[in-house]
Amino acid sequence: MDRVGSWSGLALALALLEQRAREDPQAPPPLVVAVGECVRRGVPTAARASVVSRAPLSGRLADGQVGGDLGLRLACVTDALELRGQACVPAAVLVVSAQGEVRIESRPELAGASPGATHARLRALFGPESAVLCIGPGGERGLPFASLVASGEVPHFVGRGGLGAVLGRCGLKALVVVAPAAPGRPQRELLEALLASPRLGSRAQGGTLELYESFAARGVLDERGRAVGAGLERAREARHGCKGCPTPCGWVLHGPGGRSQGARFGATYALGLRLGLERAEDALALLARCDDAGLDAKELGCGLAVLRVARERGLIGGGPRTSGLADYERWVDELAAGAGQGRSLAAGAAALAAELGLSGELTPLGATPAPPSEDLAAALGAAVAVRGPDPMRTFPFLLHDLGDSAALAHLVAPLPLPTGAEDPRDPAGKGRLVWWHENLVAALDTTGFCSFSAAALLCDGTLELERLAAWIEPEGLRAEGEASAAVRLLAMGEASLHLAHRLDERWRGTGAWEPFAGSAGWLDLPGMWDEYAALRGLDRRGLLERRSRERFDCAQPIADLAALRSVPQPSSRRRAARESGRGRGAVRLHAGGPLGEILGPEAEVELALPATLSEVLEAACRRYPAARESLLSLDRPRVAAYRDGLRVGAGDEVCAGEHLELVLVISGGAR
């Protein structure tokens, strides 16, 4: 326990939760806020704190990564803050000073206030040297999908699973840390790598709103998706991000009534197109209602979708009819007030669906537009990851943004990959890729380093994992053996996740976790659950096997891969070369974001065709020299290319007259 806790951040939070669970198994788990070592050391783009507890909605582990300046200020005071018990004064605010003094103040004027109003009031009271973590009316009412909201240029909603309800259970309206921020320390090489990353540059331009274009390129969304994405981009006012980040990935948008608000793909999709709202301004209006209540947008969107279907089928009062923005806004207001038809959402979307006989329709009503078959690795990760789907949101970058078997094999080495591992629709090797990525993200969150920055640096080829690991691994880990820094980092993540599994089993009792609900058989495909469970040390029920309970050797996991040896092969989707001769022809290219600005709306390149994708991109570089950095790296594609919604590999043939969609993003995104 001491060893895992010494790694800081997420690992420390898990160790504290396990310790409390051993001491008093019947007590409600505390809420832990822990700071990673990289935050304290002032590493560029490391400004996150881990907030961890038991999720009121599912009873499982829930954690979120807090951006803004909370982690930087808390790092000057303590390694972790553990909240237990209950405050006994109205609208209690827990204040932590730079000297480590802790006091509770009653602020009755904040009762029922929105997170935005709460932030403004507390920053006015405690000054600019303060950071705030608070809840809205949803958290005060104990709604199991209430969010925590951190201070920043715009409020930052933290995690899923109802952590806001945990803070409300403690009787707290807010936590305020009044302390200076940990000073940044110049690390020139890392800073230059971050600034040179084309994917981070593209993400900074789009702030995950570029995913509307990305999903349209894959054929998952139609032109309505592109239209909503374009409307949201027109509403942008200014960038925002974690404090000190050189490539901020968030945007402040011009919302309803002149209100400035943050918005990302996941929230605007869940409260927009998924509900049949085809205007960007409608999605922003509903998101504003959600933000004022302090609720998780994805869970709320799923619940509203259940109500929508129930109304259309006449399952709820008022007779069968369609629902619009006014209905959704009324339901959100009623939910926050605990009255009216919206009150039926109080236990979450799954509970409401079960009550109405709609449980079988929850998956298509969810917040992700792509069906599982479009990306088996991402679907597997969302289904089996012990921390839930949200920490796995950077996962698709492995396949969508690389897609080349050689590049993927180089990235995850020494993990051996089978034929087809780079194909999102092929189950081969997906279990080991999910295991590898889940370990990596847990390790990154333990250090406090931004997982999206790491994803971009690794995917661009700007940095090798070994170099990045050497920069960010905790001091205590560096002394743990002769293994490489990359192996140590991945093993640290695996050890932390074993502790997370122990907590999950403790909280859920002997009723085994069932990861196969709603999977329609795809989890049972060879290379999916079977491979993941073997590496994670789980039995068929998803519970830790005895041998894995005893395995906390930091150097062991990679050695276990000897049982999975296989030689990487070229992509099984690669088409054979045509026997006919090549002739001069043209290929049309389309891209969004900064790359689209370089190529223009009607980009076209001429070359001898058929040709490989790499040859087409080289021809595009000759015609559009400013695009070279975004298109190719060491003759390998940096963009993901799609033809009729299907991924095109670096060696796949492209023929005359074809149209390619180019996407330069890190797939996935936070709220």
N, C-alpha and C positions, 0 to 999 in steps of 0.2 A: 504493500500500500504506500509506504514512504517512497519507494522507488518510482512508482507511477506518478504519485503526487508531485515529486520533485521536478517533473517535466513542465509544470506550470499549465496555465490555460485550461483547455478542455479536460486534459488528463487529471489535473488537480481537482476540478469540479466533480468529476466522476468518482475520484477517490474519497472526497468529502461526503458525497451522497452515499457511497457504500459504507463508509464508517458510521454515519448516522443510522442507516438501515440496520446495521448489526447491533448498535446500542439500543435502539427502540424500534422494533419492526412495526409496531402499531401506530407510531406517530406519523403525521403527514410529512412527506419528504420536504426538506427546505428548498428555498430558491437560492442558487449559488451563482454569483457573478465572479468570474476568475479572469485574470489577465495573463496573456502569454509573454514569454521571455523576450520575444522580438519587439513587443510593444515597449517594454521597459528599456530595451537597448536602443530604441529610436530607429529601427530598421525602416527604410523607405517602404511605403504602402502597407506597413504593419501598424494598424490602429484599432484592432478589434478586441472586444472582450466577449467571452463565452458566457451565456446565461442558460442555466441548465436546471431542470427539475422533472417531476412526473407530470405528464400531460393529463389535464382533467378530461379531455375529450376521449382519449383512447386508453388511458391508464398506463401508457408506455412512456419510455424516455422521450423527452422533448428538449431541444436546445436551439439557440439562435445565436448569431454573431452580430454584436452591436457595433455599428460604425460610429460616425460622429467623433466626439472627443471624450466620451465617458471612459473608455479604456485608457486613454493617455493620461487622464487626470487621476483615475483610480490607481494607476501604476506607480504614482508618486506617494501613495498612502499604504497600499497593502497588496498582497498576492491574490487574495480572494475575500469576498464578502459573502457571508452565509446568513440568510434570513430565516428565522424560526419564530414560532409563537404568533401573537396577535397584538397589534396596537389597540388601545382602548380609548382613543380620543377621536373625534370626528375629523374626517379628511386628513389623516395623519401623513406627515412628510418626514422621512428619515434623512437627516442631514449628517454627512461625514465630512470632517474638516481635514485640512492638510496635515494636522498633527495627530490624526487618527482618533480624534474625539467624535463620539456619536451621540446624537440627541434626536428626540422626536418632537416635532412641532405640530400643533393643530391649525389647519387652514380651512375652516368651514366654508369659506367663499369658493373653494375649489370643488366642493361636492357637486357631482353631475356635470362638471365642466368638460369640454372637449380636450383632447390632448394638446391641440394647438394653443388654446386659451390657457391651459395649465402651464405649458412651457413659457409662454410670454410672461405670465404672472411670476413664476418662480425665478426666471432670469432677471426680472426687474427687482425682485427682492434680494437675490444673492449675488448679482453682478455678473460681468462677463467671464470671471474666473470660475464658473460653475458649469457642471454638466447635469442633465436631468434625464431620468428614466421614469416614465409615468404610465398611467392607464386612463382610459376614457370611461364613459358610463357603462359600457359593456363589461369591463373588468370589475367595476364596483358592484354590478349585479351578479358577478360570478359566472357570466356566460362562458361556456367551455371552449370557445374559439375567440376569446378576447386577446388582443395583442398587447405587447409592451411597446412603448413608443419612446425613442431616444431623441435627444435634442440635436439640432443641426440647423443648417440653412433652411431646410424643410424637415418636418418630422420624419423619422426613420422607423418603420414598423419592423419589429424583431420577431423572427421565427414563427413557427406554426405550433398548433397543439394546445393553445390556450394559456400561455405563460402569463398573460395579463390577469387571468383569473387567479393564478397562484399568488401574485402580488396583492390582489384584492383580498384573498383569503387571509393574508397577513394584516389586514386592516390598513394597508398603506395606499395612499393615492399616488405617491411619488417617492423616488430616491434622488437626493441631490448630493453631488460630490463637489465640495468647494476646495479646490487645490489647483496648483499650476499644472500644466500639461507636461508630460515627459518630453524633454528636448530631442529633436531629431538629430541624428549623427550622420554626417555626409559619408556615403558609401558610393563613391563616384562610379565604379564599374556597374553596380546594380542599378543605380539611377539612370545611367546611360542606356542600359539594356531595356529598362522600362519605357523610356522615352523613344527608343528605336523600334519598339514592337508595333508592326502594322495592325495586328489584331487589337491591341489595347487602344491604338489610335482610332480604329474603326468603332470599337465599343464606346469610347469617349464621345464620339460623334453621335452615336445612336442611343446609348443608354438602355439597351435591350429592346428599344422600340424597333430596331432593325430586324427583330425576329418576325415581325409581320411580313417583311420582304422575304426573309429566309424560308418561312413556312409556305409562302406563295410559290417560291422557286421549287420547293419539293412537291408541289401539287397538293399540299395538305389544306391550305386555305385558297379560296378563289379571289377574284378581283376585289370583292368586298373587304378582304383582309388588307390588301394593298391600300385601298381607299382609307380605311381606318388608320393604318400606320402613317399615311401621308398627312391626314388631318391632325394627328397627334404631333407630328414633326412641325407642322405649321404653328402649333400652339406653344412651342418651346420659347422660353425666355432666357434662361441662363443655366450653366452647368453647376452641379454640386456633387460632392463625394465625401469619402472619409477624410478626416483632417490630415493634411500633409500629403495626400496622394497626388503624384505628379500627373496621373491620367484619370481624373474623376469620371465615373461612368454613369452618374445620375443627371437628370434634367429637372429643372423647375419649369412647370408648364403654366400657361395662362388658363385658369379654370373658370367655373361659373361665377358670375358677379365680380369679375376682376380678381378673383382669389388666386394666389400662387400656390401650387401644389406639386408634389412629386408624383411620378407615375411611371410604371414599368410595364413590360409586356404582360406578365402573368396576371396582374391585377386588372388591367384594362381589358384583357381578353375575357377573363372570368366575369366581369361586370359589364361587358359590352356584347361582342359578337355571340358569345355562348348563350346570352339571354335574348338574342334576336335584335339587339340594339345596333344599328348599322352606322350610326354617326359617332365620330370621336367625341363630340361635345356631350353626348348622352352618357357615354362611358365615364367621362370625367365628372359629370354631375353626380352619378350614382357613387363613384369612388369617393367624392367629397362627403357624401352622407355616411359612407362606411368609415372613413377616416375620423369623422366627428364622433362616431360611436366607439371608436377604438377597437375595430373588429378585423379579423383576418379576411382579406378580400376573396381569396380562393375558396375558403370554406363557406363564406357568405354567398358567393356566386353560385356554388353548388346547391345550397339550400334554397335560394331564390329560383333556381332552375327546377327543383322538385315542386315548389309551389306553382310555378308556371304550368308544368305538365298536369298537376292535380287540377288546376282550374280549367285547363283546356278539356279535360275529361270529365268535368263535373264532379270531381271527388271532394271539392270543398265548396262552401256556400257561394251563392251568386249565380250559379248555372254555368255551363260551359262557355268560355270565351277566352280570347287571347289577352295577354298582359303587355303593358307598355311601361315606359319610364315612370309615369306617375304612380302606377301600382307598386313597382319595385321600391321607389322612394318611400311610399307610405308603409310598406312592410318593414323596411329598415327602421323607420322612426318608431313603429309599433314594437318592434323587437327590443329596441333600446329602452323603451318606456315600460315594457312588460305588459302590453295590452293589445287587444285586437287580434286580427288574423296573423300578423307577423310574430306574435308570441309563440306560435307553434314551432318556430325555428330555434327556440331557446336551447334544445338539447343537441342541436347539430343536424346536418343534412341526412346522415345515415339513420338516425332515430326517427326523423320525420318520414323518410322514405319507407322504413319498416312499418310505421303506423298506417301509411296510406297504401301499402302493398306495392311499392315501386322500387324495392331494394335491387331488383335485377337490372334497373336502368341507371344506377348510380355511376357506373364507369363511363358511359357515353355522356353523362351530364357533368363530368369532371372538368378541371381547369386546363387540361392539356389537350390541344387540338389533335395531335397525331395519335392514331391507334397503336397499340403495342406492337403489332406486326411491322410497323414502319421502322421501329428502332428497338430491337429485342434487348440490346444491352441496357438502354435507358429504362425500359419497362422492368427488366429484372432488377436493376438497381433500386428503382422506386418500390418494388414489391418486397425485397428482402433486407434492405439496409436497416440496421438496428436503430439508426438515428432518423429514419424516415426519409422521404423523397427530397426534402428541401436541401440538405447538405450535398446531395448528389447532383445538384442542378448544373454543375460544370461538366458532368460526365460526357454528354454527347460530343464535346470537342474532340475526344479521342477518335471518333469515327467520322463525324460529319466534317470536321475541319482538317483531318489528316487523310483518312480514306486510302492511303497508299500503304501497302503491306510492309514495304521496307522501312518507311518512316515510322510506322506504328511499332514494328519489332524493335527498332532502335530506341524508341522512347521508353518502352517497358522492359528492356533488357535488364537483368538476365532472365526475365519471364519468357519461356518459349511459347510461340503462337502457332496454332494449326492453320491449315488452309481455310480461307474464308473468314478469318477473325476480323478483318477490316470491313466486312460487308454488314451493314446494320440489320439486314434481313436474314442473315445466316446465323443460326444459333452457335456455330462452332466457336469455342474459346470465350464465349461471353461470360461464363462464370468466373474465369480467372481475371478477365478485364474488370469486372465489377469488384472483385476482391481487391485487386491492385489499386483501383481508383478510390474505393472506400477507405483503404488504409492511408492513401496519400492525403485525402481531404481531412481525415481525422488528425493526421500529423500536422498539416498546415494550420488547422484550427487550434491545435494545441499551442503552436508557436505564436499565433496571432497574425501570421502573414496572410495576405489576401489570396484566396484560392483562385480568383479570376485572374489576378496578375500572374500567378504561377502557371495557370493553364495557358495563358497567352505566350509567356516566355518559352515554355516547353514545346508548345505546338508550332511556334514560329521557328524553332531551332535556334533562337537567340541564346538560350542557355541549356546546358545539359543538366539533368536532374542531380547528378553528382555535385556539380558546382553550386547549384541552388541549395542543396541540402547542407553543404559545408558552410554556407553563409547563415542559414537560419536554424540549424539544429541546436537544442538547448545544451548548455555547457555540460550538464550531468550526463547527457546521452553520449557525448563525444568520447568519454572515458570508458565506454561500456564494451569495448572489444576491438578486434582487428578488422571487422567488416567495413565495407565502404560506407561513406556518409549516406548515400542513397538507400542502401539496405538498412542501415540503422534507422533512418527516418521512417521508412515503410514499416519496419518492425515495431517502432514506437506506436505508429497508428494502429497496428494490429493488436498490440497489447492493450491499448486504451479501449478498443472495440470489444475485446474479451470482457473487460470490466463492465462495459455498457450492456453486454448480453447478460452478465450476472445480475445487474440491477433489474433489467427487463424481466427476467425470470422470477426474481424475488417479488417484484410488484404484482406480477400476473399470476403468481402461485403455480400450481401444478397443471393448470389448464394450458395445454401446449399451444404455442403460437402457430397459427395456420396460415402460411404464406401463399396458399394456392387459391384462395377465394377469388372468383371472378377472372381467373387466368385463362380460361377457355383452352387449357391444355398446353399453352406455349411454354409455361415454366417447366414442363416435363420433357421438353425436347433435349436430346443429348447435347451436353456442353453448357446447359443453363443451370438449373437448380442443383443437379447432381454434382457438377464441377465446383460451384460456389460452396456448397455445403461441405464438400471434402476438404477444401482449403480452409474454410472458417472453423471446421471442427464441430459441425452441427449434425444432429441426427435427422431422420425423416420428418420429425415434428417441428424442427427448427430450434431445438434445445441443444445447449452445449453438451457434447459428449464428455465422459469422464476424463479421457486423455487430454482434451483441450482445456478442461478446468485446471489441470496441473501444468499446462504448458505456458509459461510466461518467460521463456528464454528468448531474449531479443534477437538472437542470431538464427533462430530456428526456422522461421516461416519460409524464407527463400530456399533453404536447404530442402524443405519438404516438396519443392517443385520437381524433384527428381522423378517422382511418380507421374508427372505430366509432360515428360519430354516429348517434343515433336519438332520437326524442322519447318521453319516458315516456307511457304510456297507462294508463287504468284497468285494474284486474285483469281478465284474461280469464275468471276464474272468477266474476265478479260477476253475479248473476242479475238478469234484468229484473224491474221492479216488477210485481206482480200487478195485473190490471185490476179484480179484485173489490174491494169496499169493505172498509175496516178495521173490525174489531170488537174489543171488550175481551177480553183473554185473559191467560194466565199462562205464564211461562217459568221452568223450574227451573235453578238454578245450583249447581255444585259446585266447590270449590277446596280445596287442601291448604295446609299451612304457616300463616303469620300471617294471610293473607287468609281461609283457611278458618275460623280462629278468630273472625274478625269476622262472616262470613256465617252460620256455624253449619252443621250437617249437612244441613238441609233448607231452603235458601234458595229463595225464590220471589218473582218480581216480576210485578206486573200492569201492563199498558199496552195501548194500541191496537195491535193486531197485524194483518197482518205489519208488522215494523219492522226497521230496520237494527240491526246489532250495536251501533253507537255509541248508538242510542236506547235499546236494552235496558240498556246499561251506565249511561247517564244515569239511567234509572228505578231501577236498583240503587243508585246513589249517593244518590238521594232517600230510599230506604228504609233504607239502611245508610250514613249520613253518614261514619262512621269509615273506610269503604272507598274514599272518593273518591280519595285520593292514590295508591292502588294500582291503581284501575280506569281512570282517565282523566287525560290531560295535554293541555291545550289542545284539549279535545274529541276527542282521538285516543286509542284504546285503549292502555293500558299493559300489559294482559294479553294473552296468547295464548288464543284461544277455539277449542275443538274441538267438533264435532258428529259423532257416530258415527265418530270418529277422523280427520275431515277438518277442515282449518283453515277458520275462518270469518273473512272479511275485514271491515274496518270498515263497508263499505257493503253487505255481503251481508245478505239478508233472513233474519229469524228468525220462525218461525210459532208459533202457540199450541200448547202442549203439548210443545214441544221441550226437550231437556235439553242444557245447555252445560257443558263442562269448562273451567274457567279456570285458567291456569297463569301464575304470576308468578315466573319464574326466569331465570337466564342459562343457556341450554342448554350442555351440555358439562361437562367436569370432569376434574380431574387424578386421579391414582391414588386 
